[in-house]
Amino acid sequence: MRRMGAPGDRNAASLQDDRKLRRPRLIAGVVSVVVLIGLFVTSLYRAPEPAWTIVLAVIACALAVALVLGVRSGRRRQ
């Protein structure tokens, strides 16, 4: 007996599983942190406004903390 439903129903569980996206998201986050650190170092030498240096440092630190917390919570769920 065939189950009634939309053609994509059998793939719904696999589409909602984001374990396959874990590595690309981690790589994108690390690249973002590296870019922000590069901007921070550049702004130390060429910043017309010192406030931007502080803003870049805070953003880079916040992103790094968010990445670490995301990795830790992802490992607990597995």
Summary of the structure (lengths in Angstrom):
residues: 78
radius of gyration: 20.1
end to end distance: 34.6
largest distance: 71.4
contacts: 148
relative contact order: 0.10
helix: 82%
strand: 0%
